Amino acid sequence: MVRKQQHRRRSASGRSSSRRSASSRDAARKVSAGRIILALVTVLALGFVVVLAWAGVGAARALPHIERAQQVASGLDMQAVLAGDTSQVEELQDELAAARSSTSGPVWTLAEGIPWVGPQFAAARTLTETLDDLASGGLATAAEAGEGVDALMPVDGQIDVAGMGALNVQVEAALDAVVEARSRLATIEPASVVTPLRDGTAQIDGLLAEIEPTLEGTSLATSLLPGFLGADGERQHLLLLQNNAEWRSQGGIIGSVIELTVNDGQIEFTDQAPGASFERSEGAITPLEFDTELIYGDRPARYMQNPTMIPEFAEAAHVATEFWKADRGGDPNGVIAIDPVTLSYMLEATGPLELPTGDTISSENAVELLLNEAYLRYEDPAEQDLFFSVAAEAVFDALLGDDVDPVTAVDAITRAVEERRLLVWSADEEERALLEDTSVAGAMPVSDEDSTGFGVYLNDGTGAKLDYYMAAGSSVQWCTDNTASVRVTLRNDAPEDIRDYPDYLLGTSGEETESGVPRGITRTLTYVYLPGGAELSSDVGDAQLAGQHGGRNVYEWTTDLAPGESATLDLQAGTTTGPELDLVSTPVLNEVEVDPEC
């Protein structure tokens, strides 16, 4: 009995000893595990520091090159690049190549995965790589294309349409590179990066946003012009010279019409006629769209001077061609409209020209000479028309000559297009498709899920050339999420003694015009187009509903202004279309700064 108890005590003692041994082993294992974890954490921490240090050194090396590249990019002259000047592009390439070599590799990739700082490294790499690819790809291609920009310029009256086709391929590649670069920059989340990177990304994207329209315009021109200039056979086009001294929706009355015959890039003036010389049609020379006639009556289709009253240039061009066919014969393939402001831009590329009259016409005096001085100098309309004909022939002869600066010429065309002073219509369906949705198509404003478009179109109601002295301005802004405000201001800057000016300039025969406007007063018919589906949510003031045009409510506002007087119209409209506000308005000679009010 005693032995059994002793055995049990020994067994209990053995179990206790075993438990102490197991506990010691567990403690040892925990210590070892702790040391291993500590070692791992230490290694990871050291690795973290090493990665940060290595990437930081790379960033420090890249920073001066990135900053210099941003400076070069911000001053990039795209017109010079498109003219073949590679100096800026080459410097940009050198700086970005150096920056890219310091912001790449496996260590930099590891750094991009580190919380908070990772997005900074990723953004720096994206920005650097995007710019480097753009400089070595798109901009370099644009510079190469610029070396062939002379294909846009006539030599002995002929443009190299084959060379223009080759130029188009390069310009399209440059445009694609810019679009791709903007897409890559959009992947950088502004909220996740520090201010310098955020500002740098915004700056570069802003630069590309300015470059993109230039490339788009050049791409359109090099796509459209070969066919338009007769690459596939002879064509006839009408060139409409608008007169901004007597407003019409698209700019001004048609003062003169020139027929251009083109074949394989060869351009010839084959006929010319003043707008006033076309016989007045007793009825509309061609049926107008129902909405057009509802707003403007049949006036746009009864006088050759009036088709540009229509705010849709495609319809205006069709009416003009019908007048030409009835009076001069032929079947025009296209229509181009420009104004004296466009001519003044073009004269920057040719330099001053001597006219047979002894006058010198230049970019500085072209508008005044053609739209005002001629009416003060020549009282006989036939003499005025002859002067305009001589001046136009001299300018276009110079433009078709060999002494034209291509960079300035491209810049002049770009400015005219941006200001809607240069409009184009083609009878060819494929060419019309190219023109669609561009400003040169001269279309009415569009409202859709992306944008909300207003239109403000000015038309002279005096029958005079007094809009040379008028100033106009319009603007739009959002008042609430679904309500926008449009403001239009007109101001008469004519001299106080305007009543003493010649009858032809005043449109009078005695004390009033044919339409009953007192001598020296300027009457303007302003048509405000609301966005499609929009309804007026404010008082109409002095305006009145004229009808609907293409689903847009149109309000007519008539003003009679004496010298020194001004008038303003404010309208608000409720709309459910897109967030981007757009305003299409008549291009004028003198603009007024306008801030809308809610």
C-alpha positions, 0 to 999 in steps of 0.5 A: 500500500505504501509502495503504491502511494509512493509510485503515485507521488513519483508519477505526479512529480514526473508529470509536473517536471514534464510540464515544466520542461514543455513550458520551458520549450514553449517559452524558448520557441516564443523567444525565438519566434519573437527574435525572428519577427523582430529580425524580419521587421528590422529587415523590412524596415531597413528595406523600406528605408533603403527603397525610400532612400534609393527612390528619393535619390532618383527623385532628387536627380530627376527633379531638376530635369522635370522642372526644366521640362515643364518650363520648356513645355509651358513655353512650347510654340506649337505653330513653330513646331508645325513649321518644322522648328525642332529646337524646343522639342529636342531640349524637351527630349533631352530633359525628359530622357534624363528624368525618365532614367532616374524614375524607373527600375525595380526599386522605383516600382517597389517604392510605388507600393509603399502607403502614401508615398507610393502614389507620389512616386507613381505619379512622378513616373507617369508624368515623366514617361508620358511627357517623354513618350509625347516628346519623342513620339507625337511632338517629334512627329509634329516637327517632322510634319512641320518640315512639310508644312510648305505643302499648304502654301501655293507655289505659282498658284498651285498647292501640292495636294499629294504632299498635303496627303503625306502631311496628314498622316504625320499630323494624325499621328501627332494628334493621337499621341496628344490624346493618348498623353491626356488619357494617361495623365487623367489616371493621376488622382489629384487628391492622392498626390502632393501639390507640386505634382498636382500642379505640374500635372494640371499644367501639362494637361492644360498645355496639351488642351491648347495643343490639341485644337491646333492639331485637330484643325491641321488634321482637318485641313490636310484631310479635307483640302486635297479633294476640295482643291481638285485632287480628283478632278476640276471643281468650282467653289464660291468665295463669299466675302462678308461685310461686317459693317452690315450685320448678318447672323454669320457675320455680314451681308455678302458684299462680293462673290468670287468663283474659284476653279481648282484642279489638282491644287491649281487655283484660278479666279474665273468670275467675280460679282458684287452681291448687290448685282444679283437680281432680286428674286420675287419669291424665295429662289429656293425653298427655305427650311420651315423653321428658317422661314418662320423666324426670318421670312423669305428675305434670306432667299430673295437677295444674294446679300442675305443668305448669311442671315441664316444661322445654319451655314449649310443652308445659307451656302445652298441658297447662295449657290442657287443665286449663283446658278440662276445668275451666272450658271454652273454648279458650284461644288463648295462654298467658303465664307470669310470677312475683312478681319480674316483678310487682315490676318492673312495680310500678316503673312503677305505683308503690306500690298500696293493697290492700283488705286495708290492705297497701301492695304495692310493687316493694320488698315484692311478693315477700316479701308474696306468697311468704312473709308471706301464708303466715305471716299466713293459715293457711287456704289459701282465705284465702291464695288470696283474698289472692293474687287481690286482690293480682293484681287490684290490680296488673293494674288499675293496669297497665291504667290510665292512670298507668303510666310507659312507659319503666319499663314497657318496662324491666320487661318487658325485664328479665323476658324476659332473666331468663326470668321472662316466657314466652309460647306461642301457638296461632297457627302464625305467632305461634309462628314469631315466638316461636321461638328467643327466650327468651320461648318457654321452650325447652330449650337448643340445641346446634349448630355454633355453641353448646353448651347446658346446662340446670339445672332445679330442682324442689321435692321437699318439697311446701312453700313453703321455696324462698323461703329457698333460694339457687341458682347454676350456671355452665359453662366449657370445660376443654378444646376438647371438654370442658365443666364445669357446677357447681350449688350449692344453699344453704338460708338458712332461719332456724334455727327454721324447724321452728316455722313453720306446717304449710302453709309447711313442707308437713308434717302432724306431723314429716314431709311426705307424701313423707317429708321431715323437718320443716324440711328442704328437698328439691330435685330438680335435673335437669342437661341435657347438650348434645345428643350429649354424654357424661359424662366425670367421676364423677356424684357423687350424681347418677344418669342419669334418661334422655334428653330430646330427645337430651340425657342428663339427670342427676337430683340429689336434695338434702335441706338443713337451714338453713345447709347447702349442696351442690354438684354438678360434672359434666364432659361431652365434646361436639363442638358449637359453641364458644359455651357457653350455660346455661339455668336455673330463675329463682330469688329468691336467687342464688349466685355459682358458678365451675365447676372443671375 
